[in-house]
């Protein structure tokens, strides 16, 4: 018996699960890596990527925080890439779907190339931040009010704090400013993932 749900819709539901898992994994992975980091790490002055390795020269990497953080990024990046590829099964809004794919590649690259890799790490981090912010904003085409406006605000926040870092760093610190760039994208992954799962999942009889 047909459920009336196309393979593309099932793909969107599974993509939502992967996005939800990725956002939750990133959030909890960062918290766990912070727990095991030696004293001196602060959310105001320490960048998120310091959990994997600090910037050169004289880079420092502490275990088990580094392993926890780097593998969190690698696994989360793979989940996001998988979710983005599943979204391509639905032919609508293909331009939007490119940005979650780039987000996943960026997150994966951050894990493979920690903060002590001078050139590649900043490139992948910037890719993740820009594509993440654009993913939030452009996802309004696939969502409904009022949720779509929340996603636009989250994406706008990411891009605002990213491109005006020099203004916010004296107020929030390097770490605080970076978190205002990264955390809205993490919130979007969880929220958008839940939306896709609920909208395109197969209804269950109560």
Biotite code that builds the C-alpha atoms (Angstrom):
import biotite.structure as struc

atoms = struc.array([
    struc.Atom([0.000, 0.000, 0.000], chain_id="A", res_id=1, res_name="UNK", atom_name="CA", element="C"),
    struc.Atom([1.389, 3.399, -0.978], chain_id="A", res_id=2, res_name="UNK", atom_name="CA", element="C"),
    struc.Atom([2.043, 5.937, 1.774], chain_id="A", res_id=3, res_name="UNK", atom_name="CA", element="C"),
    struc.Atom([1.892, 8.900, -0.610], chain_id="A", res_id=4, res_name="UNK", atom_name="CA", element="C"),
    struc.Atom([5.428, 9.867, 0.378], chain_id="A", res_id=5, res_name="UNK", atom_name="CA", element="C"),
    struc.Atom([7.999, 10.057, -2.426], chain_id="A", res_id=6, res_name="UNK", atom_name="CA", element="C"),
    struc.Atom([11.584, 8.742, -2.095], chain_id="A", res_id=7, res_name="UNK", atom_name="CA", element="C"),
    struc.Atom([12.719, 12.375, -2.070], chain_id="A", res_id=8, res_name="UNK", atom_name="CA", element="C"),
    struc.Atom([10.565, 13.031, 0.985], chain_id="A", res_id=9, res_name="UNK", atom_name="CA", element="C"),
    struc.Atom([11.989, 9.993, 2.769], chain_id="A", res_id=10, res_name="UNK", atom_name="CA", element="C"),
    struc.Atom([15.449, 11.304, 1.871], chain_id="A", res_id=11, res_name="UNK", atom_name="CA", element="C"),
    struc.Atom([14.624, 14.655, 3.466], chain_id="A", res_id=12, res_name="UNK", atom_name="CA", element="C"),
    struc.Atom([13.477, 12.865, 6.628], chain_id="A", res_id=13, res_name="UNK", atom_name="CA", element="C"),
    struc.Atom([16.704, 10.879, 6.852], chain_id="A", res_id=14, res_name="UNK", atom_name="CA", element="C"),
    struc.Atom([18.691, 14.038, 6.101], chain_id="A", res_id=15, res_name="UNK", atom_name="CA", element="C"),
    struc.Atom([16.931, 15.687, 9.012], chain_id="A", res_id=16, res_name="UNK", atom_name="CA", element="C"),
    struc.Atom([18.003, 12.896, 11.339], chain_id="A", res_id=17, res_name="UNK", atom_name="CA", element="C"),
    struc.Atom([21.629, 13.264, 10.203], chain_id="A", res_id=18, res_name="UNK", atom_name="CA", element="C"),
    struc.Atom([21.549, 17.055, 10.683], chain_id="A", res_id=19, res_name="UNK", atom_name="CA", element="C"),
    struc.Atom([19.977, 16.642, 14.118], chain_id="A", res_id=20, res_name="UNK", atom_name="CA", element="C"),
    struc.Atom([22.619, 14.104, 15.128], chain_id="A", res_id=21, res_name="UNK", atom_name="CA", element="C"),
    struc.Atom([25.435, 16.276, 13.758], chain_id="A", res_id=22, res_name="UNK", atom_name="CA", element="C"),
    struc.Atom([24.304, 19.386, 15.630], chain_id="A", res_id=23, res_name="UNK", atom_name="CA", element="C"),
    struc.Atom([23.866, 17.461, 18.861], chain_id="A", res_id=24, res_name="UNK", atom_name="CA", element="C"),
    struc.Atom([27.246, 15.761, 18.440], chain_id="A", res_id=25, res_name="UNK", atom_name="CA", element="C"),
    struc.Atom([29.055, 19.053, 17.831], chain_id="A", res_id=26, res_name="UNK", atom_name="CA", element="C"),
    struc.Atom([27.397, 20.679, 20.827], chain_id="A", res_id=27, res_name="UNK", atom_name="CA", element="C"),
    struc.Atom([28.093, 17.834, 23.235], chain_id="A", res_id=28, res_name="UNK", atom_name="CA", element="C"),
    struc.Atom([31.543, 17.167, 21.753], chain_id="A", res_id=29, res_name="UNK", atom_name="CA", element="C"),
    struc.Atom([32.662, 20.736, 22.392], chain_id="A", res_id=30, res_name="UNK", atom_name="CA", element="C"),
    struc.Atom([31.343, 20.621, 25.952], chain_id="A", res_id=31, res_name="UNK", atom_name="CA", element="C"),
    struc.Atom([33.105, 17.309, 26.631], chain_id="A", res_id=32, res_name="UNK", atom_name="CA", element="C"),
    struc.Atom([36.403, 18.503, 25.158], chain_id="A", res_id=33, res_name="UNK", atom_name="CA", element="C"),
    struc.Atom([36.181, 21.643, 27.309], chain_id="A", res_id=34, res_name="UNK", atom_name="CA", element="C"),
    struc.Atom([35.634, 19.520, 30.414], chain_id="A", res_id=35, res_name="UNK", atom_name="CA", element="C"),
    struc.Atom([38.893, 17.614, 29.898], chain_id="A", res_id=36, res_name="UNK", atom_name="CA", element="C"),
    struc.Atom([40.963, 20.624, 28.818], chain_id="A", res_id=37, res_name="UNK", atom_name="CA", element="C"),
    struc.Atom([43.526, 21.797, 31.388], chain_id="A", res_id=38, res_name="UNK", atom_name="CA", element="C"),
    struc.Atom([42.859, 24.858, 33.510], chain_id="A", res_id=39, res_name="UNK", atom_name="CA", element="C"),
    struc.Atom([43.170, 28.153, 31.667], chain_id="A", res_id=40, res_name="UNK", atom_name="CA", element="C"),
    struc.Atom([40.737, 27.540, 28.816], chain_id="A", res_id=41, res_name="UNK", atom_name="CA", element="C"),
    struc.Atom([37.949, 30.138, 28.780], chain_id="A", res_id=42, res_name="UNK", atom_name="CA", element="C"),
    struc.Atom([34.983, 30.674, 26.479], chain_id="A", res_id=43, res_name="UNK", atom_name="CA", element="C"),
    struc.Atom([35.863, 34.377, 26.289], chain_id="A", res_id=44, res_name="UNK", atom_name="CA", element="C"),
    struc.Atom([39.505, 34.180, 25.264], chain_id="A", res_id=45, res_name="UNK", atom_name="CA", element="C"),
    struc.Atom([39.998, 30.646, 23.905], chain_id="A", res_id=46, res_name="UNK", atom_name="CA", element="C"),
    struc.Atom([38.840, 29.759, 20.409], chain_id="A", res_id=47, res_name="UNK", atom_name="CA", element="C"),
    struc.Atom([36.778, 26.626, 19.877], chain_id="A", res_id=48, res_name="UNK", atom_name="CA", element="C"),
    struc.Atom([39.492, 25.123, 17.678], chain_id="A", res_id=49, res_name="UNK", atom_name="CA", element="C"),
    struc.Atom([42.014, 25.464, 20.518], chain_id="A", res_id=50, res_name="UNK", atom_name="CA", element="C"),
    struc.Atom([40.422, 22.273, 21.812], chain_id="A", res_id=51, res_name="UNK", atom_name="CA", element="C"),
    struc.Atom([42.036, 20.443, 18.896], chain_id="A", res_id=52, res_name="UNK", atom_name="CA", element="C"),
    struc.Atom([45.263, 22.449, 18.783], chain_id="A", res_id=53, res_name="UNK", atom_name="CA", element="C"),
    struc.Atom([46.212, 26.091, 19.236], chain_id="A", res_id=54, res_name="UNK", atom_name="CA", element="C"),
    struc.Atom([47.462, 28.257, 16.406], chain_id="A", res_id=55, res_name="UNK", atom_name="CA", element="C"),
    struc.Atom([51.124, 28.181, 15.320], chain_id="A", res_id=56, res_name="UNK", atom_name="CA", element="C"),
    struc.Atom([53.788, 29.036, 16.220], chain_id="A", res_id=57, res_name="UNK", atom_name="CA", element="C"),
    struc.Atom([54.252, 27.125, 19.467], chain_id="A", res_id=58, res_name="UNK", atom_name="CA", element="C"),
    struc.Atom([51.030, 25.157, 18.958], chain_id="A", res_id=59, res_name="UNK", atom_name="CA", element="C"),
    struc.Atom([49.757, 23.179, 21.940], chain_id="A", res_id=60, res_name="UNK", atom_name="CA", element="C"),
    struc.Atom([47.520, 20.108, 21.853], chain_id="A", res_id=61, res_name="UNK", atom_name="CA", element="C"),
    struc.Atom([46.127, 18.550, 25.019], chain_id="A", res_id=62, res_name="UNK", atom_name="CA", element="C"),
    struc.Atom([44.727, 15.034, 25.305], chain_id="A", res_id=63, res_name="UNK", atom_name="CA", element="C"),
    struc.Atom([42.059, 13.754, 25.483], chain_id="A", res_id=64, res_name="UNK", atom_name="CA", element="C"),
    struc.Atom([40.489, 17.071, 24.468], chain_id="A", res_id=65, res_name="UNK", atom_name="CA", element="C"),
    struc.Atom([42.213, 17.121, 21.076], chain_id="A", res_id=66, res_name="UNK", atom_name="CA", element="C"),
    struc.Atom([41.080, 13.635, 20.113], chain_id="A", res_id=67, res_name="UNK", atom_name="CA", element="C"),
    struc.Atom([37.534, 14.291, 21.328], chain_id="A", res_id=68, res_name="UNK", atom_name="CA", element="C"),
    struc.Atom([37.253, 17.550, 19.443], chain_id="A", res_id=69, res_name="UNK", atom_name="CA", element="C"),
    struc.Atom([38.871, 16.462, 16.195], chain_id="A", res_id=70, res_name="UNK", atom_name="CA", element="C"),
    struc.Atom([36.850, 13.247, 15.931], chain_id="A", res_id=71, res_name="UNK", atom_name="CA", element="C"),
    struc.Atom([33.699, 15.167, 16.812], chain_id="A", res_id=72, res_name="UNK", atom_name="CA", element="C"),
    struc.Atom([34.322, 17.443, 13.835], chain_id="A", res_id=73, res_name="UNK", atom_name="CA", element="C"),
    struc.Atom([35.194, 14.559, 11.511], chain_id="A", res_id=74, res_name="UNK", atom_name="CA", element="C"),
    struc.Atom([32.113, 12.513, 12.366], chain_id="A", res_id=75, res_name="UNK", atom_name="CA", element="C"),
    struc.Atom([29.825, 15.548, 12.358], chain_id="A", res_id=76, res_name="UNK", atom_name="CA", element="C"),
    struc.Atom([31.173, 16.657, 8.994], chain_id="A", res_id=77, res_name="UNK", atom_name="CA", element="C"),
    struc.Atom([30.442, 13.223, 7.534], chain_id="A", res_id=78, res_name="UNK", atom_name="CA", element="C"),
    struc.Atom([26.898, 13.311, 8.957], chain_id="A", res_id=79, res_name="UNK", atom_name="CA", element="C"),
    struc.Atom([26.239, 16.744, 7.451], chain_id="A", res_id=80, res_name="UNK", atom_name="CA", element="C"),
    struc.Atom([27.650, 15.694, 4.077], chain_id="A", res_id=81, res_name="UNK", atom_name="CA", element="C"),
    struc.Atom([25.442, 12.610, 4.145], chain_id="A", res_id=82, res_name="UNK", atom_name="CA", element="C"),
    struc.Atom([22.401, 14.697, 5.010], chain_id="A", res_id=83, res_name="UNK", atom_name="CA", element="C"),
    struc.Atom([23.133, 17.199, 2.244], chain_id="A", res_id=84, res_name="UNK", atom_name="CA", element="C"),
    struc.Atom([23.503, 14.425, -0.329], chain_id="A", res_id=85, res_name="UNK", atom_name="CA", element="C"),
    struc.Atom([20.185, 12.926, 0.759], chain_id="A", res_id=86, res_name="UNK", atom_name="CA", element="C"),
    struc.Atom([18.527, 16.303, 0.270], chain_id="A", res_id=87, res_name="UNK", atom_name="CA", element="C"),
    struc.Atom([19.618, 16.284, -3.373], chain_id="A", res_id=88, res_name="UNK", atom_name="CA", element="C"),
    struc.Atom([17.149, 13.425, -3.956], chain_id="A", res_id=89, res_name="UNK", atom_name="CA", element="C"),
    struc.Atom([14.462, 16.084, -3.728], chain_id="A", res_id=90, res_name="UNK", atom_name="CA", element="C"),
    struc.Atom([14.970, 18.221, -6.850], chain_id="A", res_id=91, res_name="UNK", atom_name="CA", element="C"),
    struc.Atom([13.612, 21.457, -5.398], chain_id="A", res_id=92, res_name="UNK", atom_name="CA", element="C"),
    struc.Atom([15.841, 24.219, -3.997], chain_id="A", res_id=93, res_name="UNK", atom_name="CA", element="C"),
    struc.Atom([19.080, 22.666, -5.220], chain_id="A", res_id=94, res_name="UNK", atom_name="CA", element="C"),
    struc.Atom([21.008, 25.926, -4.843], chain_id="A", res_id=95, res_name="UNK", atom_name="CA", element="C"),
    struc.Atom([20.234, 25.926, -1.116], chain_id="A", res_id=96, res_name="UNK", atom_name="CA", element="C"),
    struc.Atom([21.369, 22.317, -0.736], chain_id="A", res_id=97, res_name="UNK", atom_name="CA", element="C"),
    struc.Atom([24.854, 23.165, -1.990], chain_id="A", res_id=98, res_name="UNK", atom_name="CA", element="C"),
    struc.Atom([25.570, 25.166, 1.167], chain_id="A", res_id=99, res_name="UNK", atom_name="CA", element="C"),
    struc.Atom([24.897, 22.385, 3.712], chain_id="A", res_id=100, res_name="UNK", atom_name="CA", element="C"),
    struc.Atom([27.239, 20.237, 1.607], chain_id="A", res_id=101, res_name="UNK", atom_name="CA", element="C"),
    struc.Atom([29.946, 22.912, 1.842], chain_id="A", res_id=102, res_name="UNK", atom_name="CA", element="C"),
    struc.Atom([29.223, 23.233, 5.558], chain_id="A", res_id=103, res_name="UNK", atom_name="CA", element="C"),
    struc.Atom([29.844, 19.512, 6.015], chain_id="A", res_id=104, res_name="UNK", atom_name="CA", element="C"),
    struc.Atom([33.079, 19.674, 4.028], chain_id="A", res_id=105, res_name="UNK", atom_name="CA", element="C"),
    struc.Atom([34.217, 22.619, 6.132], chain_id="A", res_id=106, res_name="UNK", atom_name="CA", element="C"),
    struc.Atom([33.451, 20.877, 9.427], chain_id="A", res_id=107, res_name="UNK", atom_name="CA", element="C"),
    struc.Atom([35.183, 17.708, 8.208], chain_id="A", res_id=108, res_name="UNK", atom_name="CA", element="C"),
    struc.Atom([38.244, 19.731, 7.226], chain_id="A", res_id=109, res_name="UNK", atom_name="CA", element="C"),
    struc.Atom([38.387, 21.412, 10.641], chain_id="A", res_id=110, res_name="UNK", atom_name="CA", element="C"),
    struc.Atom([38.660, 17.964, 12.224], chain_id="A", res_id=111, res_name="UNK", atom_name="CA", element="C"),
    struc.Atom([41.203, 16.576, 9.769], chain_id="A", res_id=112, res_name="UNK", atom_name="CA", element="C"),
    struc.Atom([43.358, 19.711, 9.866], chain_id="A", res_id=113, res_name="UNK", atom_name="CA", element="C"),
    struc.Atom([43.410, 21.018, 13.491], chain_id="A", res_id=114, res_name="UNK", atom_name="CA", element="C"),
    struc.Atom([44.327, 24.554, 14.505], chain_id="A", res_id=115, res_name="UNK", atom_name="CA", element="C"),
    struc.Atom([48.063, 23.893, 14.250], chain_id="A", res_id=116, res_name="UNK", atom_name="CA", element="C"),
    struc.Atom([47.763, 23.441, 10.459], chain_id="A", res_id=117, res_name="UNK", atom_name="CA", element="C"),
    struc.Atom([48.354, 27.060, 9.531], chain_id="A", res_id=118, res_name="UNK", atom_name="CA", element="C"),
    struc.Atom([46.826, 27.337, 6.053], chain_id="A", res_id=119, res_name="UNK", atom_name="CA", element="C"),
    struc.Atom([44.216, 24.601, 5.676], chain_id="A", res_id=120, res_name="UNK", atom_name="CA", element="C"),
    struc.Atom([42.490, 24.931, 9.056], chain_id="A", res_id=121, res_name="UNK", atom_name="CA", element="C"),
    struc.Atom([41.477, 28.593, 8.602], chain_id="A", res_id=122, res_name="UNK", atom_name="CA", element="C"),
    struc.Atom([40.255, 27.862, 5.061], chain_id="A", res_id=123, res_name="UNK", atom_name="CA", element="C"),
    struc.Atom([37.975, 25.024, 6.170], chain_id="A", res_id=124, res_name="UNK", atom_name="CA", element="C"),
    struc.Atom([36.789, 26.960, 9.233], chain_id="A", res_id=125, res_name="UNK", atom_name="CA", element="C"),
    struc.Atom([35.881, 29.967, 7.080], chain_id="A", res_id=126, res_name="UNK", atom_name="CA", element="C"),
    struc.Atom([34.107, 27.651, 4.628], chain_id="A", res_id=127, res_name="UNK", atom_name="CA", element="C"),
    struc.Atom([32.076, 26.168, 7.470], chain_id="A", res_id=128, res_name="UNK", atom_name="CA", element="C"),
    struc.Atom([31.126, 29.558, 8.910], chain_id="A", res_id=129, res_name="UNK", atom_name="CA", element="C"),
    struc.Atom([30.127, 31.220, 5.630], chain_id="A", res_id=130, res_name="UNK", atom_name="CA", element="C"),
    struc.Atom([28.263, 28.225, 4.193], chain_id="A", res_id=131, res_name="UNK", atom_name="CA", element="C"),
    struc.Atom([26.660, 27.601, 7.590], chain_id="A", res_id=132, res_name="UNK", atom_name="CA", element="C"),
    struc.Atom([25.332, 31.137, 7.797], chain_id="A", res_id=133, res_name="UNK", atom_name="CA", element="C"),
    struc.Atom([24.028, 30.987, 4.235], chain_id="A", res_id=134, res_name="UNK", atom_name="CA", element="C"),
    struc.Atom([22.449, 27.580, 4.910], chain_id="A", res_id=135, res_name="UNK", atom_name="CA", element="C"),
    struc.Atom([20.497, 29.069, 7.798], chain_id="A", res_id=136, res_name="UNK", atom_name="CA", element="C"),
    struc.Atom([19.249, 31.988, 5.730], chain_id="A", res_id=137, res_name="UNK", atom_name="CA", element="C"),
    struc.Atom([18.400, 30.070, 2.552], chain_id="A", res_id=138, res_name="UNK", atom_name="CA", element="C"),
    struc.Atom([16.628, 27.293, 4.442], chain_id="A", res_id=139, res_name="UNK", atom_name="CA", element="C"),
    struc.Atom([13.674, 29.646, 4.839], chain_id="A", res_id=140, res_name="UNK", atom_name="CA", element="C"),
    struc.Atom([12.578, 28.429, 1.395], chain_id="A", res_id=141, res_name="UNK", atom_name="CA", element="C"),
    struc.Atom([12.010, 24.938, 2.798], chain_id="A", res_id=142, res_name="UNK", atom_name="CA", element="C"),
    struc.Atom([10.402, 25.936, 6.090], chain_id="A", res_id=143, res_name="UNK", atom_name="CA", element="C"),
    struc.Atom([7.285, 27.736, 7.285], chain_id="A", res_id=144, res_name="UNK", atom_name="CA", element="C"),
    struc.Atom([6.548, 30.767, 9.408], chain_id="A", res_id=145, res_name="UNK", atom_name="CA", element="C"),
    struc.Atom([7.508, 31.579, 12.079], chain_id="A", res_id=146, res_name="UNK", atom_name="CA", element="C"),
    struc.Atom([10.368, 29.044, 12.082], chain_id="A", res_id=147, res_name="UNK", atom_name="CA", element="C"),
    struc.Atom([11.867, 30.322, 8.842], chain_id="A", res_id=148, res_name="UNK", atom_name="CA", element="C"),
    struc.Atom([12.345, 33.773, 10.374], chain_id="A", res_id=149, res_name="UNK", atom_name="CA", element="C"),
    struc.Atom([14.216, 32.228, 13.305], chain_id="A", res_id=150, res_name="UNK", atom_name="CA", element="C"),
    struc.Atom([16.576, 30.504, 10.854], chain_id="A", res_id=151, res_name="UNK", atom_name="CA", element="C"),
    struc.Atom([17.150, 33.766, 8.961], chain_id="A", res_id=152, res_name="UNK", atom_name="CA", element="C"),
    struc.Atom([18.029, 35.510, 12.223], chain_id="A", res_id=153, res_name="UNK", atom_name="CA", element="C"),
    struc.Atom([20.446, 32.728, 13.170], chain_id="A", res_id=154, res_name="UNK", atom_name="CA", element="C"),
    struc.Atom([22.183, 32.918, 9.796], chain_id="A", res_id=155, res_name="UNK", atom_name="CA", element="C"),
    struc.Atom([22.323, 36.692, 9.935], chain_id="A", res_id=156, res_name="UNK", atom_name="CA", element="C"),
    struc.Atom([23.887, 36.512, 13.390], chain_id="A", res_id=157, res_name="UNK", atom_name="CA", element="C"),
    struc.Atom([26.586, 34.129, 12.158], chain_id="A", res_id=158, res_name="UNK", atom_name="CA", element="C"),
    struc.Atom([27.529, 36.329, 9.206], chain_id="A", res_id=159, res_name="UNK", atom_name="CA", element="C"),
    struc.Atom([27.318, 39.545, 11.243], chain_id="A", res_id=160, res_name="UNK", atom_name="CA", element="C"),
    struc.Atom([29.728, 38.344, 13.926], chain_id="A", res_id=161, res_name="UNK", atom_name="CA", element="C"),
    struc.Atom([31.980, 36.723, 11.314], chain_id="A", res_id=162, res_name="UNK", atom_name="CA", element="C"),
    struc.Atom([32.498, 39.810, 9.181], chain_id="A", res_id=163, res_name="UNK", atom_name="CA", element="C"),
    struc.Atom([32.529, 42.331, 12.056], chain_id="A", res_id=164, res_name="UNK", atom_name="CA", element="C"),
    struc.Atom([34.884, 40.414, 14.327], chain_id="A", res_id=165, res_name="UNK", atom_name="CA", element="C"),
    struc.Atom([37.125, 43.419, 14.849], chain_id="A", res_id=166, res_name="UNK", atom_name="CA", element="C"),
    struc.Atom([34.193, 45.241, 16.439], chain_id="A", res_id=167, res_name="UNK", atom_name="CA", element="C"),
    struc.Atom([33.006, 42.424, 18.696], chain_id="A", res_id=168, res_name="UNK", atom_name="CA", element="C"),
    struc.Atom([36.340, 40.936, 19.843], chain_id="A", res_id=169, res_name="UNK", atom_name="CA", element="C"),
    struc.Atom([37.119, 43.826, 22.261], chain_id="A", res_id=170, res_name="UNK", atom_name="CA", element="C"),
    struc.Atom([33.708, 43.229, 23.845], chain_id="A", res_id=171, res_name="UNK", atom_name="CA", element="C"),
    struc.Atom([33.340, 39.440, 23.757], chain_id="A", res_id=172, res_name="UNK", atom_name="CA", element="C"),
    struc.Atom([36.925, 38.247, 23.289], chain_id="A", res_id=173, res_name="UNK", atom_name="CA", element="C"),
    struc.Atom([38.198, 35.961, 20.518], chain_id="A", res_id=174, res_name="UNK", atom_name="CA", element="C"),
    struc.Atom([36.433, 32.905, 21.921], chain_id="A", res_id=175, res_name="UNK", atom_name="CA", element="C"),
    struc.Atom([33.185, 34.668, 22.692], chain_id="A", res_id=176, res_name="UNK", atom_name="CA", element="C"),
    struc.Atom([32.980, 36.209, 19.235], chain_id="A", res_id=177, res_name="UNK", atom_name="CA", element="C"),
    struc.Atom([33.710, 32.885, 17.534], chain_id="A", res_id=178, res_name="UNK", atom_name="CA", element="C"),
    struc.Atom([30.951, 31.221, 19.526], chain_id="A", res_id=179, res_name="UNK", atom_name="CA", element="C"),
    struc.Atom([28.457, 33.826, 18.302], chain_id="A", res_id=180, res_name="UNK", atom_name="CA", element="C"),
    struc.Atom([29.564, 32.806, 14.808], chain_id="A", res_id=181, res_name="UNK", atom_name="CA", element="C"),
    struc.Atom([29.462, 29.037, 15.307], chain_id="A", res_id=182, res_name="UNK", atom_name="CA", element="C"),
    struc.Atom([26.656, 28.351, 17.778], chain_id="A", res_id=183, res_name="UNK", atom_name="CA", element="C"),
    struc.Atom([23.792, 29.774, 15.670], chain_id="A", res_id=184, res_name="UNK", atom_name="CA", element="C"),
    struc.Atom([24.725, 27.266, 12.952], chain_id="A", res_id=185, res_name="UNK", atom_name="CA", element="C"),
    struc.Atom([24.715, 24.430, 15.488], chain_id="A", res_id=186, res_name="UNK", atom_name="CA", element="C"),
    struc.Atom([21.285, 25.532, 16.715], chain_id="A", res_id=187, res_name="UNK", atom_name="CA", element="C"),
    struc.Atom([20.095, 25.616, 13.086], chain_id="A", res_id=188, res_name="UNK", atom_name="CA", element="C"),
    struc.Atom([21.360, 22.082, 12.429], chain_id="A", res_id=189, res_name="UNK", atom_name="CA", element="C"),
    struc.Atom([19.322, 20.793, 15.352], chain_id="A", res_id=190, res_name="UNK", atom_name="CA", element="C"),
    struc.Atom([16.230, 22.868, 14.563], chain_id="A", res_id=191, res_name="UNK", atom_name="CA", element="C"),
    struc.Atom([16.229, 22.318, 10.805], chain_id="A", res_id=192, res_name="UNK", atom_name="CA", element="C"),
    struc.Atom([16.997, 18.638, 11.288], chain_id="A", res_id=193, res_name="UNK", atom_name="CA", element="C"),
    struc.Atom([14.024, 18.275, 13.603], chain_id="A", res_id=194, res_name="UNK", atom_name="CA", element="C"),
    struc.Atom([11.809, 20.161, 11.152], chain_id="A", res_id=195, res_name="UNK", atom_name="CA", element="C"),
    struc.Atom([12.748, 17.922, 8.214], chain_id="A", res_id=196, res_name="UNK", atom_name="CA", element="C"),
    struc.Atom([12.294, 14.771, 10.265], chain_id="A", res_id=197, res_name="UNK", atom_name="CA", element="C"),
    struc.Atom([8.862, 15.832, 11.468], chain_id="A", res_id=198, res_name="UNK", atom_name="CA", element="C"),
    struc.Atom([7.605, 17.131, 8.129], chain_id="A", res_id=199, res_name="UNK", atom_name="CA", element="C"),
    struc.Atom([8.744, 14.312, 5.868], chain_id="A", res_id=200, res_name="UNK", atom_name="CA", element="C"),
    struc.Atom([8.679, 11.374, 8.254], chain_id="A", res_id=201, res_name="UNK", atom_name="CA", element="C"),
    struc.Atom([6.074, 8.653, 7.816], chain_id="A", res_id=202, res_name="UNK", atom_name="CA", element="C"),
    struc.Atom([3.064, 9.393, 10.080], chain_id="A", res_id=203, res_name="UNK", atom_name="CA", element="C"),
    struc.Atom([2.495, 6.915, 12.882], chain_id="A", res_id=204, res_name="UNK", atom_name="CA", element="C"),
    struc.Atom([-0.952, 5.916, 14.090], chain_id="A", res_id=205, res_name="UNK", atom_name="CA", element="C"),
    struc.Atom([-1.587, 6.633, 17.755], chain_id="A", res_id=206, res_name="UNK", atom_name="CA", element="C"),
])
